[in-house]
Amino acid sequence: MPSRFRFHAHAIGAGGRIRNPFQEIIEVQAASALPEIGGYGSGRVRDFRYREILHFDHAHTEVTGSSSGQDGDVVHNTLVKSTVEGLNIMGMVTADRVVANMVSAHADVRDGEPSIKLTGTRFENLRIAGVPVKVDLALDLFNRLDTYQGVTAAYRDDPGFRRYFADISHRERFQQLPARVQRWFHRPAPDESALPETKGITSLSLVRKLEPERPEFDCWGHVIYLEGFGTIRLAELQISRYSRRLAMVQVDLGSPVDGDVMAASIEGNGTDW
């Protein structure tokens, strides 16, 4: 039976759930999904407000899947994008624009791996608790390591990449992290030669460095904790053999409002069968 390809991509603008002081779902906004045959989809929402917890001016998502080439030289291409403008989460996380962008190319080769790049992903005028925060994203590194095999090989053979991974995952100071922060990192493993993963998924962040304009809160890599508000995670990336998932803003709200809110989340590529 000849090889076939199943496209896979989805994107959301924002969504969440609140547990206290009331129990409500924040319905997914500006969602789009790609059929396995490929094609095009988009979603758009303007001037959304959920109580005084989540507001944005404009959210737009887009998914595209198509194949090009012929005679055994076919490539399956996927574009996934989510843009949220005027983001405001309880006045504590704000940004003029948050963009998650992913482009993949998957050659029509049995058991082949896709090339997945994140060019254009960015934060514009991000502020945490009113403090401007400069976000240095390692797009150059992960656009170079654009396949799962490339990431695993770099971890195995490149001491520089292993040091980078150890730094962003706080391996040497893991036990010193607060419990609420530890849960978002891979625990140090006895075998440091293999890329850390859980059920085939490696979780890390695109954030190379956060630079708040003023030292008014604690940062642990891509994780920020604000007393009385919650835990913020930025540009969290999940890497597996056939896909990547990126969530640009995730907030675990703490007392007095308890819940979860996320914005600008995408996943893409597909598999042959």
C-alpha positions in Angstrom: 0.0 0.0 0.0 1.5 3.4 -1.0 2.3 5.9 1.8 -0.3 8.5 2.6 0.0 11.6 4.7 -2.3 12.9 7.5 -2.1 16.5 8.2 -2.4 17.7 11.7 -2.6 21.3 13.0 -4.7 23.4 15.3 -4.5 26.9 16.8 -6.3 28.8 19.5 -6.3 32.5 20.4 -7.2 32.1 24.1 -9.2 30.0 26.5 -9.3 28.8 30.1 -11.3 27.8 33.1 -12.0 29.3 36.5 -12.4 27.2 39.7 -12.8 29.9 42.3 -14.6 32.1 43.3 -16.9 30.6 40.7 -16.7 27.6 38.4 -16.8 28.6 34.7 -15.2 27.7 31.4 -13.7 30.4 29.3 -14.7 29.1 25.9 -11.9 28.7 23.3 -11.6 31.9 21.2 -10.6 32.2 17.6 -10.0 28.4 17.2 -9.0 26.8 13.9 -8.2 23.2 13.0 -6.9 21.5 9.9 -8.5 18.4 8.4 -6.2 15.5 7.9 -6.5 15.9 4.1 -5.1 19.4 4.3 -6.7 22.6 3.2 -7.3 25.9 5.1 -9.0 27.2 8.2 -9.0 30.4 10.2 -10.7 32.0 13.2 -11.1 35.6 14.3 -12.5 37.3 17.4 -12.5 41.0 18.2 -12.9 42.8 21.5 -13.3 39.8 23.8 -13.8 40.3 27.5 -14.4 37.6 30.2 -15.4 39.4 33.4 -12.3 41.3 34.5 -10.0 38.3 34.1 -9.2 38.0 30.4 -9.5 40.6 27.7 -8.0 41.0 24.2 -8.6 43.4 21.3 -8.2 40.9 18.5 -7.3 37.3 18.1 -6.6 35.6 14.8 -5.6 32.0 14.0 -4.8 30.3 10.7 -3.9 26.8 9.6 -2.9 25.7 6.1 -1.9 22.3 4.8 -0.8 21.5 1.2 1.5 19.2 -0.8 3.9 20.2 -3.6 6.1 18.4 -6.0 5.6 15.2 -8.0 7.2 11.8 -9.0 8.4 10.8 -5.6 9.6 14.3 -4.6 6.5 15.4 -2.8 6.7 17.6 0.3 3.8 18.2 2.7 3.7 21.8 4.0 1.9 23.1 7.1 1.5 26.6 8.4 0.0 27.2 11.9 -0.3 30.7 13.4 -2.0 32.4 16.3 -1.8 36.1 17.0 -3.4 37.9 20.0 -3.3 41.7 20.1 -4.0 43.8 23.2 -3.8 40.9 25.6 -4.7 41.6 29.2 -4.9 39.0 32.0 -6.2 40.7 35.1 -4.0 43.7 34.4 -0.9 41.6 35.4 0.1 40.1 32.1 -0.3 42.5 29.2 1.2 42.6 25.7 0.6 44.7 22.6 0.9 41.5 20.5 1.8 37.9 21.0 2.6 35.7 17.9 3.0 32.0 17.7 4.1 30.9 14.2 5.1 27.5 13.0 6.0 26.2 9.5 6.7 22.6 8.7 7.9 20.7 5.7 7.6 16.9 5.7 9.1 15.0 2.8 7.0 12.1 1.4 9.4 9.4 2.8 8.3 6.5 4.9 9.1 7.2 8.6 10.6 10.5 7.6 10.7 13.4 10.1 9.4 16.9 9.5 11.5 20.1 9.5 9.6 22.5 11.8 10.6 26.1 12.3 9.2 28.9 14.5 10.3 32.0 12.5 8.2 35.1 13.4 7.2 33.9 16.9 7.5 36.8 19.3 6.2 39.0 22.1 5.7 42.7 21.6 5.7 45.1 24.6 5.2 42.4 27.2 4.6 43.7 30.7 4.4 41.7 33.9 2.8 43.5 36.8 3.3 46.7 34.8 7.1 46.0 34.4 8.4 45.9 30.8 10.0 42.5 30.2 12.4 41.9 27.3 12.1 38.3 26.1 15.1 36.7 24.4 13.8 33.7 22.4 16.1 31.0 21.1 14.6 30.9 17.6 18.0 30.8 16.0 18.8 27.6 17.9 15.6 25.7 17.4 15.2 26.8 13.7 18.6 25.2 13.2 17.6 22.1 15.2 14.4 21.8 13.1 14.0 18.0 13.4 13.5 15.7 16.4 16.6 13.8 15.3 18.6 17.0 15.2 17.6 17.9 18.7 18.4 14.5 20.1 21.7 14.4 18.3 22.7 17.8 19.5 21.9 16.8 23.1 24.0 13.7 22.7 27.0 15.2 20.8 27.1 18.9 21.5 28.3 19.9 25.0 27.1 23.5 24.3 23.5 22.4 23.7 23.5 20.2 26.8 24.7 23.1 28.9 22.0 25.3 27.4 19.4 22.7 28.1 20.7 22.3 31.7 20.6 26.0 32.2 17.0 26.5 31.0 15.8 23.5 32.9 17.7 24.5 36.1 19.2 21.0 36.4 21.9 21.9 38.9 19.6 23.9 41.2 16.4 21.9 40.6 16.0 21.0 44.3 16.2 24.7 45.2 13.2 25.6 43.1 9.8 26.1 44.8 7.5 23.2 44.3 5.1 25.3 42.3 8.0 25.9 39.8 9.6 22.4 39.8 6.5 20.8 38.2 7.1 22.6 35.0 10.6 21.2 34.4 12.0 17.7 33.7 13.5 16.2 36.8 17.2 15.5 36.6 17.8 11.9 35.3 20.7 9.5 36.1 21.5 9.2 32.4 22.3 12.6 31.2 23.4 11.4 27.7 19.8 11.0 26.5 17.4 13.9 25.8 15.0 14.2 28.8 11.5 13.2 27.7 8.2 11.9 29.1 6.2 9.5 26.9 8.2 10.7 23.8 7.7 14.4 24.5 10.4 16.8 25.6 9.1 19.9 27.3 11.3 23.1 27.4 10.9 26.8 26.6 12.0 29.0 23.7 13.0 31.6 26.4 16.7 32.0 26.5 16.5 34.8 28.9 14.0 37.2 30.6 15.1 40.7 31.4 12.6 42.6 33.5 13.2 46.4 33.5 13.0 46.3 37.4 13.6 43.3 39.7 10.1 43.3 41.2 9.4 39.5 40.9 11.1 36.2 40.8 12.0 34.5 37.5 13.1 30.9 37.0 13.9 30.7 33.3 10.5 31.1 31.5 8.5 30.8 34.8 7.5 33.8 36.8 5.7 33.8 40.1 3.6 36.7 41.4 2.3 36.5 45.0 -1.5 36.7 45.0 -1.8 36.3 41.2 -0.2 33.0 40.2 2.5 31.4 38.0 3.2 32.5 34.5 4.9 30.4 31.9 6.1 31.8 28.6 6.8 30.3 25.2 6.6 26.7 26.4 7.5 24.2 23.7 6.8 20.5 23.4 8.9 18.5 21.0 8.1 15.0 19.7 9.2 13.1 16.6 6.4 14.2 14.3 5.1 17.5 15.8 5.7 20.5 18.0 3.3 22.3 20.3 3.9 25.9 21.4 2.0 27.8 24.0 3.1 31.4 24.3 1.3 32.5 27.5 0.0 30.1 30.2 -1.1 31.4 33.6 -2.0 29.2 36.7 -4.0 31.7 38.7 -3.6 31.5 42.4 -5.5 33.1 45.3 -8.0 34.8 45.3 -8.9 33.9 41.7 -8.0 30.2 41.0 -7.9 28.8 37.5 -6.0 28.5 34.2 -5.7 30.9 31.3 -3.7 30.5 28.1 -3.2 32.5 24.9 -1.6 32.0 21.5 -1.2 28.2 21.4 -0.5 26.1 18.3 0.5 22.6 17.2 1.4 21.3 13.8 2.7 18.9 11.3 1.4 15.4 10.6 2.4 11.8 9.9 2.6 9.3 7.1 0.8 6.0 7.3 
